Amino acid sequence: MDDYTSAIQTQPEFEVPYYNRGLICYRLGYFDDALKDFKKVLELNPAFEDASLSLKQTILDKEEKQRRAY
């Protein structure tokens, strides 16, 4: 994850490191961080379909986790 963060600091307008970092955050269960990264990808490149799908899945999984917590 640190490598992607470094890449973002070097090239903040390149969407791929945001996407890859978002995937790592998602897999670790850091849904809020994943949402932030996927939204940034789509801000930089609205046609990035995998980011759009990942964003939707993250929202669904976050909602499911919240439902199970109550």
C-alpha positions as CSV (number, residue, x, y, z in Angstrom):
1,M,0.0,0.0,0.0
2,D,2.9,2.3,0.7
3,D,4.2,1.9,-2.9
4,Y,0.8,3.1,-4.3
5,T,0.7,6.0,-1.9
6,S,4.2,7.0,-3.0
7,A,3.1,6.7,-6.7
8,I,0.1,8.9,-5.9
9,Q,2.4,11.5,-4.3
10,T,4.7,11.4,-7.4
11,Q,1.8,11.5,-10.0
12,P,-1.4,12.6,-8.3
13,E,-3.3,12.8,-11.6
14,F,-2.6,9.1,-12.5
15,E,-5.7,7.0,-11.5
16,V,-4.2,3.5,-11.5
17,P,-2.4,3.8,-8.1
18,Y,-5.6,5.0,-6.5
19,Y,-7.5,2.1,-7.9
20,N,-4.9,-0.5,-6.7
21,R,-4.7,1.1,-3.3
22,G,-8.5,1.1,-3.1
23,L,-8.5,-2.7,-3.9
24,I,-6.1,-3.3,-1.0
25,C,-8.1,-1.2,1.4
26,Y,-11.3,-3.0,0.3
27,R,-9.7,-6.5,0.8
28,L,-8.5,-5.4,4.3
29,G,-12.1,-4.2,5.2
30,Y,-11.2,-0.5,5.2
31,F,-14.3,0.4,3.2
32,D,-14.2,4.1,3.9
33,D,-10.6,4.4,2.5
34,A,-11.5,2.2,-0.4
35,L,-14.5,4.4,-1.2
36,K,-12.3,7.5,-1.1
37,D,-9.8,6.0,-3.6
38,F,-12.4,4.6,-6.0
39,K,-14.2,8.0,-6.0
40,K,-10.9,9.7,-6.8
41,V,-10.3,7.3,-9.7
42,L,-13.7,8.1,-11.2
43,E,-13.0,11.8,-10.7
44,L,-9.8,11.5,-12.7
45,N,-11.2,9.1,-15.2
46,P,-15.0,8.7,-15.3
47,A,-14.7,5.9,-17.9
48,F,-12.7,3.6,-15.6
49,E,-15.3,0.8,-15.4
50,D,-13.5,-1.5,-12.9
51,A,-13.4,1.4,-10.5
52,S,-17.1,2.0,-10.9
53,L,-17.9,-1.6,-10.3
54,S,-15.5,-1.7,-7.3
55,L,-17.1,1.4,-5.8
56,K,-20.6,-0.1,-6.1
57,Q,-19.4,-3.4,-4.5
58,T,-17.7,-1.5,-1.7
59,I,-20.9,0.4,-0.9
60,L,-22.9,-2.8,-0.8
61,D,-20.3,-4.6,1.4
62,K,-20.1,-1.6,3.8
63,E,-23.9,-1.6,4.2
64,E,-23.9,-5.3,4.8
65,K,-21.2,-5.0,7.4
66,Q,-23.2,-2.2,9.1
67,R,-26.4,-4.3,9.1
68,R,-24.6,-7.3,10.7
69,A,-23.2,-5.0,13.4
70,Y,-26.7,-4.1,14.6
